[in-house]
Amino acid sequence: MKEKSREDMINSVIGQGSVLKGTAEIQGSIRIDGEVEGNLTVTEMLVVGKSGVVRADVKAKSMIVGGRVFGNVSASKRVELEAGCHMEGDVTTTSLVIAEGVFFQGSCRMNGDPAKSGDAPQAARIPEETKVSG
């Protein structure tokens, strides 16, 4: 069976040129290429496209930012800041990925144990024979 891509999992879209103000609760995943202002709760993934602007406090399972976000973010699983994005606000998450060329102003608070969620990279094992003793 073919694995679904990120775009296949998105069931709501706020298109470029659209503006949403207020409180929004999204069941599933959403992609924002327009503007959102207020409070945003997403049960799955929030994707902010390159043209997307979010001025909101956000709660989501995971979040990918390609555009601009102004507000605090709480993501239970993962936040990914893509190259060229602009993020101003505090982030609380289990896993944070920041690409080169990101503007990030705020603080990050890590919660939970990423090793238990399967998101943590495996530690490199150094064979005994290559270890250097002092």
C-alpha positions in Angstrom: 0.0 0.0 0.0 1.3 3.4 -1.0 2.2 5.8 1.9 0.4 9.1 1.9 2.3 12.3 1.3 1.8 15.4 3.4 -0.5 17.0 0.9 -2.7 13.8 0.7 -3.3 14.1 4.5 -4.5 17.7 4.4 -8.3 18.0 4.5 -8.6 21.8 4.8 -7.0 24.7 3.0 -7.0 28.5 3.5 -5.9 29.7 0.1 -3.7 32.6 -0.9 -5.8 35.8 -0.7 -8.1 34.4 2.0 -8.2 36.0 5.5 -9.6 34.2 8.6 -10.0 36.1 11.8 -11.2 34.6 15.1 -11.0 31.2 16.8 -10.7 28.1 14.6 -10.8 24.5 15.6 -9.7 22.1 12.8 -10.4 18.4 12.9 -7.6 16.8 10.9 -4.9 18.7 9.0 -4.8 22.2 7.4 -2.6 24.1 5.0 -2.6 27.9 5.2 -1.5 29.9 2.2 -3.5 32.9 3.1 -3.8 34.8 6.5 -5.1 33.6 9.9 -5.4 35.9 12.9 -6.7 34.8 16.4 -6.4 31.3 17.9 -6.0 28.1 16.0 -6.3 24.5 17.3 -5.5 21.7 14.9 -5.9 18.0 15.8 -3.3 16.8 13.4 -0.8 18.8 11.2 -0.7 22.5 10.4 1.2 23.5 7.3 2.0 27.2 6.8 2.9 27.6 3.1 5.5 30.1 1.8 2.8 32.7 1.3 1.0 31.9 4.6 0.9 34.3 7.5 -0.4 33.2 10.9 -0.9 35.8 13.7 -2.3 33.4 16.3 -1.5 31.2 19.2 -1.4 27.7 17.8 -2.0 24.2 19.3 -1.4 21.3 17.0 0.0 17.8 16.9 2.7 18.8 14.4 3.5 21.9 12.4 5.5 22.8 9.4 6.3 26.4 8.8 7.4 27.7 5.3 5.9 31.2 5.7 5.5 33.6 8.6 4.1 32.9 12.1 3.7 35.4 14.9 2.4 33.8 18.1 3.1 31.0 20.5 3.1 27.4 19.3 2.4 24.3 21.2 2.8 21.1 19.2 2.7 17.7 21.0 4.8 15.9 18.5 7.0 18.1 16.2 7.7 21.6 14.8 9.6 22.0 11.6 10.9 25.5 10.5 11.7 25.4 6.8 14.4 27.5 5.1 13.4 31.1 4.6 10.5 31.0 7.1 10.0 33.7 9.8 8.9 32.7 13.3 8.3 35.0 16.2 7.0 33.4 19.4 7.6 30.7 21.9 7.6 27.1 20.9 6.7 24.1 23.1 7.2 20.7 21.5 8.8 17.3 21.8 10.9 17.7 18.6 12.1 20.9 16.9 13.8 21.0 13.5 15.2 24.3 12.3 16.6 24.6 8.7 19.4 26.9 7.7 18.2 30.4 6.8 15.3 30.5 9.3 14.5 33.6 11.3 13.4 32.5 14.8 12.9 34.9 17.6 11.5 33.4 20.8 12.2 30.6 23.2 11.8 26.8 22.9 10.6 24.5 25.7 11.0 20.8 25.0 8.4 18.6 26.6 8.2 14.8 26.8 10.9 12.3 25.8 11.4 12.2 22.0 13.0 8.7 22.4 9.6 7.3 23.5 7.9 8.9 20.5 10.4 7.4 18.0 11.4 10.9 16.7 14.8 10.9 18.4 17.9 10.1 16.3 19.7 7.0 17.4 23.0 7.7 19.1 26.1 6.7 17.2 27.8 3.7 18.7 31.6 3.7 18.7 33.2 0.3 18.6 35.5 -0.5 21.6 38.6 -0.9 19.5 38.3 2.7 18.2 37.9 4.4 21.6 40.8 6.5 22.8 41.8 6.3 26.4 43.5 9.2 28.2 
